[in-house]
Amino acid sequence: MTTTDPTGTAKVTVLVEGRSDAAVVGSLFAHHGLADAELIVMDGITNIERQLALLSADEWVSVCGLCDLGEVGFVERALARRGMEVRDRDDLARHGFFVCDTDLEDELIRALGADEVVAAVTELGELGRFRTFQNQPEWRDRTTEDQLHRFAGSGSGRKLRLAEALAARLTPTSTPKPLRRLVAHVEQLTR
């Protein structure tokens, strides 16, 4: 159900865990003409309870979001405390929260493929560092996808820069399912 304020406009707030998530979601929203949706970076999923409490004061706001598979419990408990029935991921989706397997970086790497992600790493001027990382004993025998996932989270600001580069590469067919579902949900609320 769309929640509208007295002027008849829908107000949608989207909760995401971190800045890299916001970069990807913001890019998709801009591409789909959803600039009116407010993105809130929670700086960690454990802050969802506080954010929901703050947002519940405004009865004209519809809240939705994105979370990682390992953080589903935080979202389920936070929504349940607000009287929403949440038994599984389908219930989360019904309430506008979509789950990434394992996390957003993993979704992007799988959706775009390792070669495309390595191309983004190269464009960022990080290929040499990535090749050095790949040769470290603990990462040498892992898949390129695992190496890229870990590499993205190492180094100051790399996760955000890489997320922005990968978001720019997404197409309608390569956009991961949780992101497609979030965009569709926000479109439904705002149109």
C-alpha positions in Angstrom: 0.0 0.0 0.0 1.3 3.4 -0.9 1.5 5.9 1.9 0.9 9.5 0.8 1.1 12.7 2.7 -1.8 15.2 2.5 -0.4 16.7 -0.7 -0.8 13.3 -2.4 2.8 12.5 -2.9 4.4 9.3 -1.7 7.4 9.6 0.6 9.8 6.6 0.4 12.8 6.0 2.5 15.3 3.3 1.6 17.6 1.9 4.3 21.0 0.5 3.3 23.8 -0.7 5.4 26.8 1.3 4.1 28.0 3.9 1.6 28.9 1.4 -1.1 25.3 0.0 -0.9 24.0 3.6 -1.2 26.2 4.2 -4.3 24.8 1.2 -6.1 21.2 1.8 -5.1 21.5 5.6 -5.8 22.8 4.9 -9.3 20.0 2.6 -10.1 17.4 5.0 -8.7 18.8 7.8 -10.8 18.7 5.6 -13.9 15.0 4.7 -13.2 14.0 8.3 -12.3 13.5 7.6 -8.6 15.3 10.7 -7.3 12.6 11.4 -4.8 13.3 8.3 -2.8 15.4 9.1 0.2 18.4 6.9 0.8 19.6 6.5 4.4 23.0 5.0 5.1 22.6 3.2 8.5 26.4 2.7 9.0 25.7 -0.9 9.9 22.6 -3.1 10.1 22.5 -3.0 13.8 21.3 0.5 13.5 18.1 -0.5 11.8 16.1 -0.5 15.0 17.0 3.1 15.6 16.3 4.2 12.1 12.9 2.5 12.1 12.1 4.2 15.4 13.0 7.6 13.9 11.0 7.0 10.7 7.9 5.6 12.5 7.2 9.1 13.8 6.3 10.2 10.2 3.1 8.4 9.3 3.5 9.5 5.7 6.7 7.6 5.0 7.0 4.1 3.5 10.2 2.4 4.5 12.0 -0.3 2.6 15.6 -1.5 2.2 18.3 -4.0 1.3 20.2 -6.3 3.6 22.8 -9.1 3.4 21.9 -12.7 4.0 23.8 -12.8 7.3 21.9 -9.8 8.6 18.3 -11.0 7.9 17.8 -11.7 11.7 18.4 -8.0 12.6 15.8 -6.9 10.0 13.3 -9.6 10.9 13.5 -8.7 14.6 13.3 -4.9 14.0 10.2 -5.3 11.8 8.5 -7.8 14.2 9.0 -5.3 17.1 6.9 -2.9 15.0 4.1 -5.4 14.7 4.9 -6.8 11.3 4.6 -10.5 10.7 8.0 -11.8 9.5 8.6 -15.5 9.2 10.8 -15.7 6.1 12.4 -13.9 3.2 9.0 -13.7 1.4 7.6 -11.8 4.4 10.6 -9.5 4.3 10.0 -8.8 0.6 6.3 -8.1 1.3 7.4 -5.4 3.7 9.9 -4.0 1.2 13.2 -5.5 2.4 15.2 -7.5 -0.1 18.1 -9.9 0.7 21.4 -10.1 -1.0 23.1 -13.6 -1.2 25.7 -13.3 0.5 26.1 -9.5 0.3 25.8 -6.8 -2.4 29.4 -7.2 -3.5 28.9 -10.9 -4.1 25.7 -10.2 -6.0 27.5 -7.7 -8.2 30.5 -10.0 -8.9 28.2 -12.9 -9.9 25.9 -10.7 -12.0 28.7 -9.0 -13.9 31.2 -11.8 -14.0 34.8 -11.8 -12.8 36.2 -10.5 -16.1 34.0 -7.4 -16.0 34.9 -6.8 -12.3 38.6 -7.1 -13.1 38.1 -4.6 -15.9 36.6 -2.2 -13.4 39.5 -2.8 -11.0 41.8 -2.1 -13.9 40.0 1.2 -14.7 40.4 2.2 -11.1 44.2 1.8 -11.4 44.1 -1.1 -8.9 45.1 -4.0 -11.2 48.7 -4.2 -9.8 47.4 -4.3 -6.3 44.9 -6.9 -7.2 47.5 -9.1 -8.8 49.7 -8.8 -5.7 46.7 -9.7 -3.5 46.0 -12.8 -5.7 49.5 -14.0 -5.0 49.3 -13.9 -1.2 49.5 -17.5 0.1 46.0 -17.4 1.8 44.3 -16.2 -1.4 46.4 -17.9 -4.1 44.2 -21.0 -4.4 40.8 -19.3 -4.2 38.5 -18.5 -7.1 38.9 -15.1 -8.8 35.4 -14.3 -7.5 36.4 -14.9 -3.9 39.6 -12.9 -4.4 37.6 -10.0 -5.9 35.1 -10.1 -3.0 37.9 -9.9 -0.4 39.9 -7.4 -2.4 36.9 -5.0 -2.6 36.7 -4.8 1.2 40.4 -4.2 1.7 42.0 -0.8 1.3 40.7 2.6 2.3 37.8 3.7 0.1 38.1 0.8 -2.4 34.8 -0.8 -1.6 33.0 2.5 -2.4 35.0 3.3 -5.5 34.5 -0.3 -6.9 30.8 -0.2 -6.0 30.4 3.0 -8.1 32.3 1.5 -11.0 30.2 -1.7 -10.9 26.9 0.2 -10.6 27.8 2.0 -13.8 28.2 -1.3 -15.6 24.8 -2.7 -14.6 22.2 -3.2 -17.4 18.6 -4.3 -17.0 19.6 -7.9 -17.6 22.7 -7.9 -15.3 21.2 -6.1 -12.4 21.0 -8.6 -9.5 17.5 -9.7 -8.5 17.4 -8.1 -5.0 18.2 -4.7 -6.6 15.6 -5.2 -9.4 13.0 -6.1 -6.8 13.9 -3.0 -4.7 13.7 -0.7 -7.7 10.3 -2.2 -8.7 9.0 -1.9 -5.1 10.0 1.8 -5.0 8.5 2.4 -8.4 5.3 0.9 -7.2 5.2 3.1 -4.1 6.0 6.3 -6.0 3.9 6.0 -9.1 
